[in-house]
Amino acid sequence: MGLMIVHAGQSAALEGAQPKTTTLAKRPELKSTPTRDAKPLPAPVEEMRHAILAATQSGRIEDLIVPLEWNELKPDLAQGPVDDPIAYWKKVSVDGEGREILAVLANILDMPPAERRLGRDVENNAVYVWPYLAEAKLDALTPAEEVDLLRLVSPDVAKAMRTKKKWTWWRLAIGADGTWHSFRKEE
């Protein structure tokens, strides 16, 4: 069941005006450290996250064009340059339509992010990385974190990552200003 929000601005105060309503999907609790500690995301980060999630819910990879166009530059998607992100995601998706990529995005954005501090600008130096496990010590996960890892990858892949002590799956990064910095599979 969704959450209903009623906007009661100045226009609603006018006689006969109806308040504007928006239905939002119920959101998971958001985290901001490499562990499961809760902290709200900055509004621009939350907006980009929701734009990406809206595309995943449509089932059409082409709907990722909206959040892509919010950026001045394309996010980092692969080792080399990617001219057309949609075509690239279709190519690397097992189904050839990009639905696997949408599923990955939905799954990792359902998890909390890790917060990385970069640079000296106190207000805008954070980068939020999904899933938080991409920044965690993989050889020292709690039982709950191991369950989160197994929600994302097969037991064999999880074991290999813990052995290598290195994240080798998809990760997404959004800056504190809402810029979509990257979405790529780590090797």
SETIMAR-517207 format. One record per residue: x, y, z of N, C-alpha, C in turn; residue number from 1; residue in one letter. Coordinates in steps of 0.2 Angstrom, whole numbers, plus 2048, in hexadecimal, padded with zeros to 3 digits. Each point is the difference from the previous one (the first is absolute). Layout:
N
X, Y, Z, X, Y, Z, X, Y, Z, NUM, a
...
***
This chain:
187
804, 7FA, 800, 7FC, 806, 800, 804, 806, 800, 1, m
7FF, 805, 7FC, 804, 806, 7FF, 7FE, 805, 806, 2, g
804, 805, 800, 7FF, 806, 805, 7FD, 806, 7FC, 3, l
7FB, 803, 802, 7FC, 805, 7FD, 803, 807, 804, 4, m
802, 804, 7FC, 802, 807, 802, 7FB, 805, 7FD, 5, i
7FE, 805, 804, 7FC, 805, 7FE, 804, 807, 800, 6, v
800, 803, 7FB, 804, 806, 800, 7FB, 806, 801, 7, h
800, 804, 805, 7FB, 805, 801, 804, 807, 800, 8, a
801, 802, 7FA, 803, 807, 7FF, 7FB, 805, 800, 9, g
803, 806, 7FD, 7FB, 806, 800, 7FA, 7FF, 7FB, 10, q
801, 7FC, 7FB, 7FB, 7FF, 7FB, 7FA, 7FC, 803, 11, s
802, 7FC, 805, 7FB, 7FC, 803, 7FC, 804, 805, 12, a
802, 806, 802, 7FD, 804, 805, 7FA, 804, 7FC, 13, a
801, 800, 7F9, 7FB, 804, 7FC, 7F9, 7FC, 801, 14, l
7FA, 803, 800, 7FA, 7FD, 800, 7FF, 7FB, 7FA, 15, e
7FE, 7FA, 802, 7FE, 7FB, 7FB, 806, 7FD, 7FD, 16, g
806, 802, 802, 806, 7FC, 7FD, 801, 7FA, 804, 17, a
802, 7FB, 7FC, 802, 7F9, 803, 807, 7FF, 801, 18, q
802, 7FD, 806, 807, 7FF, 801, 803, 7FB, 7FB, 19, p
806, 801, 7FE, 804, 7FC, 7FC, 802, 7FA, 804, 20, k
7FF, 7FA, 7FD, 802, 7FA, 803, 806, 7FC, 7FC, 21, t
804, 7FD, 804, 805, 7FC, 7FD, 801, 7F9, 803, 22, t
800, 7FB, 7FD, 801, 7F9, 803, 807, 7FE, 7FF, 23, t
803, 7FF, 806, 807, 7FD, 800, 800, 7F9, 802, 24, l
805, 7FC, 7FD, 801, 7F9, 803, 803, 801, 807, 25, a
7FE, 7FB, 804, 803, 7FF, 807, 807, 7FF, 7FF, 26, k
804, 804, 803, 807, 800, 800, 803, 7FC, 805, 27, r
806, 7FC, 7FF, 804, 7FD, 805, 803, 805, 804, 28, p
802, 7FE, 806, 804, 805, 804, 807, 801, 7FD, 29, e
802, 806, 7FF, 806, 801, 7FD, 806, 801, 805, 30, l
806, 7FD, 7FE, 806, 800, 804, 806, 804, 7FC, 31, k
805, 802, 804, 805, 804, 7FD, 807, 7FE, 802, 32, s
801, 7FB, 803, 807, 7FE, 802, 801, 7F9, 7FD, 33, t
806, 7FD, 800, 801, 7F9, 7FD, 7FC, 7FB, 804, 34, p
7FD, 802, 806, 7FD, 7FB, 804, 7F8, 802, 7FF, 35, t
7FC, 7FD, 804, 7F9, 801, 800, 7FD, 806, 804, 36, r
804, 805, 802, 7FE, 805, 804, 7FC, 805, 7FC, 37, d
7FB, 803, 802, 7FB, 804, 7FD, 802, 807, 800, 38, a
7FF, 804, 7FA, 801, 807, 800, 7FD, 802, 7F9, 39, k
7FC, 805, 800, 7FC, 802, 7FA, 805, 803, 7FB, 40, p
7FE, 7FF, 7FA, 804, 802, 7FA, 7FF, 807, 7FE, 41, l
805, 804, 7FE, 7FE, 807, 7FD, 7FB, 800, 7FB, 42, p
7FC, 805, 800, 7FA, 800, 7FB, 802, 7FF, 7F9, 43, a
806, 803, 7FD, 801, 7FE, 7F9, 802, 7F9, 7FF, 44, p
803, 7FD, 805, 802, 7F8, 7FF, 7FA, 7FC, 800, 45, v
7FB, 802, 804, 7FA, 7FC, 801, 7FC, 801, 7F9, 46, e
800, 806, 7FD, 7FC, 801, 7FA, 803, 7FC, 7FA, 47, e
807, 800, 800, 803, 7FC, 7FB, 7FF, 7F8, 801, 48, m
800, 7FE, 806, 7FE, 7F9, 802, 7F9, 7FE, 7FE, 49, r
7FC, 805, 801, 7F9, 7FE, 7FE, 7FF, 801, 7F9, 50, h
803, 804, 7FC, 800, 800, 7F9, 802, 7F9, 7FD, 51, a
806, 7FE, 802, 802, 7F9, 7FE, 7FB, 7FB, 802, 52, i
7FE, 800, 806, 7FB, 7FB, 802, 7FA, 800, 7FC, 53, l
7FD, 806, 7FE, 7FA, 801, 7FC, 801, 7FC, 7F9, 54, a
806, 801, 7FD, 802, 7FC, 7FA, 800, 7F9, 801, 55, a
803, 7FD, 806, 800, 7F9, 801, 7F9, 7FD, 800, 56, t
7FB, 804, 803, 7F9, 7FE, 801, 7FD, 7FF, 7FA, 57, q
802, 804, 7FB, 7FC, 800, 7F9, 802, 7FA, 7FC, 58, s
806, 7FD, 801, 802, 7FA, 7FD, 803, 802, 7F9, 59, g
801, 806, 7FE, 803, 803, 7FA, 806, 803, 801, 60, r
806, 7FD, 7FE, 806, 803, 801, 801, 807, 7FD, 61, i
7FC, 802, 7FB, 800, 806, 7FD, 7FE, 806, 805, 62, e
7FC, 7FE, 805, 7FE, 805, 805, 805, 803, 804, 63, d
806, 7FC, 800, 806, 803, 803, 803, 806, 7FD, 64, l
7FD, 802, 7FA, 802, 806, 7FD, 7FF, 806, 804, 65, i
7FA, 800, 804, 7FE, 806, 804, 806, 802, 805, 66, v
802, 7FB, 805, 805, 802, 804, 807, 801, 7FD, 67, p
801, 7FC, 7FA, 806, 802, 7FD, 801, 807, 7FD, 68, l
7FA, 802, 7FE, 800, 807, 7FD, 801, 806, 806, 69, e
7FE, 7FE, 806, 801, 804, 806, 808, 802, 800, 70, w
804, 7FC, 7FE, 807, 801, 801, 803, 804, 7FA, 71, n
805, 804, 801, 804, 804, 7FB, 804, 7FB, 7FC, 72, e
803, 7FB, 803, 804, 7FB, 7FD, 7FD, 7F9, 802, 73, l
801, 7FB, 7FB, 7FE, 7F9, 801, 803, 7FD, 806, 74, k
7FD, 7FC, 804, 803, 7FC, 805, 806, 7FC, 7FE, 75, p
805, 7FE, 804, 805, 7FB, 7FE, 7FC, 7F9, 800, 76, d
800, 7FD, 7FA, 7FD, 7F9, 800, 804, 7FA, 7FE, 77, l
806, 801, 7FE, 804, 7FB, 7FE, 808, 802, 800, 78, a
804, 7FB, 7FF, 807, 801, 7FF, 802, 806, 7FB, 79, q
7FC, 7FF, 7FA, 801, 805, 7FB, 7FB, 804, 7FF, 80, g
800, 805, 7FB, 7FA, 805, 7FF, 7FA, 7FC, 7FE, 81, p
7FA, 803, 802, 7FA, 7FD, 7FE, 7FC, 806, 7FD, 82, v
7FF, 800, 7F9, 7FC, 805, 7FD, 7F9, 800, 801, 83, d
7FD, 7FA, 800, 7F9, 7FF, 801, 7FE, 7FB, 806, 84, d
7FF, 803, 806, 7FF, 7FC, 806, 7FA, 7FB, 7FF, 85, p
7FB, 802, 7FD, 7FA, 7FB, 7FF, 802, 7FA, 7FB, 86, i
804, 801, 7FB, 802, 7FB, 7FB, 805, 7FC, 804, 87, a
804, 803, 804, 805, 7FC, 804, 7FD, 7FB, 805, 88, y
7FB, 803, 804, 7FD, 7FC, 805, 7FC, 7FA, 7FC, 89, w
7FD, 801, 7FB, 7FD, 7FB, 7FC, 805, 7FA, 7FE, 90, k
806, 803, 7FE, 805, 7FB, 7FE, 802, 7FC, 806, 91, k
801, 803, 805, 803, 7FC, 806, 7FB, 7FC, 804, 92, v
7FA, 801, 7FF, 7FA, 7FD, 803, 7FF, 7F9, 7FD, 93, s
7FF, 7FB, 804, 7FF, 7F9, 7FD, 7FA, 800, 7FC, 94, v
7FB, 803, 802, 7FA, 800, 7FC, 800, 804, 7F9, 95, d
805, 804, 7FF, 801, 804, 7FA, 7FB, 807, 800, 96, g
7FC, 800, 805, 7FB, 806, 801, 802, 805, 805, 97, e
804, 7FE, 805, 802, 804, 805, 7FD, 7FF, 807, 98, g
7FB, 7FB, 7FF, 7FC, 7FF, 807, 804, 7FD, 805, 99, r
806, 7FD, 7FF, 804, 7FD, 805, 803, 806, 803, 100, e
802, 805, 7FC, 803, 806, 803, 7FB, 804, 805, 101, i
7FA, 800, 7FD, 7FB, 804, 805, 7FF, 7FC, 806, 102, l
800, 7F9, 800, 800, 7FC, 806, 806, 801, 805, 103, a
806, 801, 7FD, 805, 801, 804, 800, 807, 803, 104, v
7FE, 805, 7FC, 7FF, 807, 803, 7FB, 800, 806, 105, l
7FA, 7FC, 7FF, 7FB, 800, 805, 802, 7FD, 806, 106, a
804, 7FA, 7FF, 802, 7FD, 806, 806, 803, 804, 107, n
804, 804, 7FD, 805, 803, 803, 7FE, 807, 804, 108, i
7FB, 803, 7FC, 7FD, 806, 803, 7FB, 7FF, 806, 109, l
7FE, 7F9, 800, 7FC, 7FE, 806, 804, 800, 806, 110, d
807, 7FF, 7FF, 804, 800, 806, 803, 807, 802, 111, m
802, 800, 806, 803, 807, 802, 807, 801, 7FC, 112, p
801, 807, 800, 807, 801, 7FD, 805, 801, 805, 113, p
806, 800, 7FD, 806, 802, 804, 801, 807, 7FF, 114, a
803, 804, 805, 801, 807, 7FF, 808, 801, 800, 115, e
803, 802, 7FA, 807, 802, 7FF, 801, 807, 800, 116, r
805, 803, 804, 801, 807, 800, 806, 801, 7FC, 117, r
7FF, 804, 7FB, 806, 802, 7FB, 800, 808, 800, 118, l
806, 802, 801, 801, 807, 7FF, 7FF, 804, 806, 119, g
801, 807, 7FF, 7FF, 805, 806, 7FA, 803, 801, 120, r
7FC, 800, 7FB, 7F9, 803, 800, 7FC, 7FD, 805, 121, d
7FF, 802, 806, 7FC, 7FD, 805, 7F9, 7FE, 7FE, 122, v
7FC, 805, 7FD, 7F9, 7FF, 7FE, 800, 7FB, 7FA, 123, e
805, 800, 7FC, 7FF, 7FC, 7FA, 805, 7FB, 7FE, 124, n
803, 7FD, 805, 806, 7FC, 7FF, 7FE, 7F8, 801, 125, n
7FA, 7FF, 801, 7FE, 7F9, 801, 7FE, 7FD, 7F9, 126, a
802, 7F9, 7FF, 7FD, 7FC, 7FB, 7FD, 7FA, 803, 127, v
7FA, 7FF, 7FE, 7FC, 7FA, 803, 801, 7FA, 7FB, 128, y
802, 7FA, 802, 801, 7FB, 7FC, 7FC, 7FA, 802, 129, v
7FC, 7FD, 7FB, 7FC, 7FA, 801, 803, 7FA, 7FD, 130, w
7FF, 7FB, 803, 7FD, 7FF, 806, 806, 801, 805, 131, p
7FE, 801, 807, 805, 802, 805, 805, 7FA, 800, 132, y
7FF, 7FA, 7FE, 805, 7FB, 800, 806, 801, 7FC, 133, l
7FF, 804, 7FB, 805, 802, 7FB, 806, 803, 804, 134, a
7FF, 803, 806, 805, 804, 804, 801, 7FC, 806, 135, e
7FD, 7FA, 801, 801, 7FD, 807, 806, 7FB, 7FF, 136, a
802, 7FE, 806, 806, 7FB, 801, 7FC, 7F9, 7FF, 137, k
801, 7FD, 7FA, 7FC, 7FA, 7FE, 802, 7FA, 804, 138, l
806, 800, 803, 802, 7FB, 804, 7FE, 800, 807, 139, d
7FD, 806, 802, 7FE, 801, 807, 7F8, 802, 800, 140, a
7FC, 7FD, 7FC, 7F9, 802, 800, 7FC, 7FD, 806, 141, l
7FB, 803, 802, 7FC, 7FE, 806, 7FB, 7FB, 7FC, 142, t
7FD, 7FB, 804, 7FB, 7FC, 7FD, 7FB, 804, 7FC, 143, p
7FD, 805, 802, 7FB, 804, 7FC, 803, 803, 7FA, 144, a
806, 802, 800, 804, 802, 7FA, 801, 7FB, 7FB, 145, e
801, 7FA, 803, 801, 7FA, 7FB, 7FA, 7FE, 7FD, 146, e
7FA, 801, 803, 7FA, 7FF, 7FD, 7FE, 805, 7FB, 147, v
802, 806, 801, 7FF, 805, 7FB, 805, 7FF, 7FA, 148, d
806, 7FD, 801, 804, 7FE, 7FA, 7FD, 7FB, 7FC, 149, l
7FD, 7FB, 804, 7FD, 7FA, 7FC, 7FA, 802, 7FD, 150, l
7FD, 805, 802, 7FA, 803, 7FC, 802, 803, 7F9, 151, r
806, 802, 7FF, 803, 803, 7FA, 803, 7FB, 7FC, 152, l
804, 7FB, 802, 804, 7FC, 7FC, 800, 7F9, 803, 153, v
802, 7FB, 7FB, 7FF, 7F9, 802, 805, 7FE, 806, 154, s
7FF, 7FB, 803, 805, 7FE, 805, 807, 7FF, 7FE, 155, p
801, 7FE, 7FA, 807, 7FF, 7FD, 803, 807, 7FF, 156, d
7FD, 805, 7FD, 802, 806, 7FF, 802, 804, 807, 157, v
7FB, 7FF, 805, 801, 803, 806, 807, 7FD, 804, 158, a
801, 7F9, 7FF, 805, 7FD, 803, 807, 803, 7FD, 159, k
800, 800, 7F9, 806, 803, 7FC, 801, 807, 803, 160, a
7FB, 804, 800, 801, 807, 803, 803, 800, 807, 161, m
7FE, 7FC, 804, 802, 800, 807, 807, 7FE, 800, 162, r
802, 7FB, 7FC, 807, 7FD, 800, 805, 805, 7FD, 163, t
7FE, 804, 7FA, 804, 805, 7FD, 800, 806, 804, 164, k
7FB, 801, 805, 7FF, 806, 804, 7FF, 806, 7FB, 165, k
7FC, 7FF, 7FB, 7FF, 805, 7FB, 7F9, 7FF, 7FD, 166, k
7FD, 806, 7FF, 7F9, 800, 7FD, 801, 800, 7F8, 167, w
7FD, 7FB, 7FD, 800, 7FE, 7F9, 7F9, 800, 7FD, 168, t
7FC, 804, 802, 7F9, 800, 7FD, 7FE, 807, 7FE, 169, w
7FA, 802, 7FF, 7FE, 806, 7FE, 800, 805, 806, 170, w
802, 806, 7FF, 7FF, 806, 805, 7FE, 806, 7FC, 171, r
7FD, 804, 804, 7FD, 806, 7FD, 802, 806, 805, 172, l
802, 806, 7FD, 802, 805, 804, 7FC, 807, 7FE, 173, a
7FE, 803, 805, 7FC, 807, 7FF, 803, 805, 805, 174, i
802, 805, 7FD, 803, 806, 805, 7FB, 803, 804, 175, g
802, 804, 805, 7FC, 803, 804, 7FB, 805, 7FD, 176, a
803, 803, 7FA, 7FC, 805, 7FC, 7FB, 7FC, 7FB, 177, d
7FF, 7FA, 800, 7FC, 7FC, 7FC, 803, 7FE, 7FA, 178, g
806, 801, 7FE, 803, 7FE, 7FA, 801, 7F8, 800, 179, t
7FE, 7FD, 7FB, 801, 7F9, 7FF, 807, 7FF, 7FE, 180, w
805, 7FD, 804, 807, 800, 7FE, 801, 7F9, 7FC, 181, h
7FE, 7FB, 803, 801, 7F9, 7FD, 7FB, 7FB, 801, 182, s
800, 7FB, 7FC, 7FD, 7FA, 800, 803, 7FB, 7FC, 183, f
804, 7FC, 803, 804, 7FB, 7FD, 802, 7FA, 804, 184, r
801, 7FB, 7FC, 802, 7F9, 803, 808, 800, 801, 185, k
801, 7FF, 807, 807, 800, 802, 803, 7FA, 7FE, 186, e
807, 800, 7FE, 803, 7F9, 7FE, 805, 7FF, 805, 187, e
***
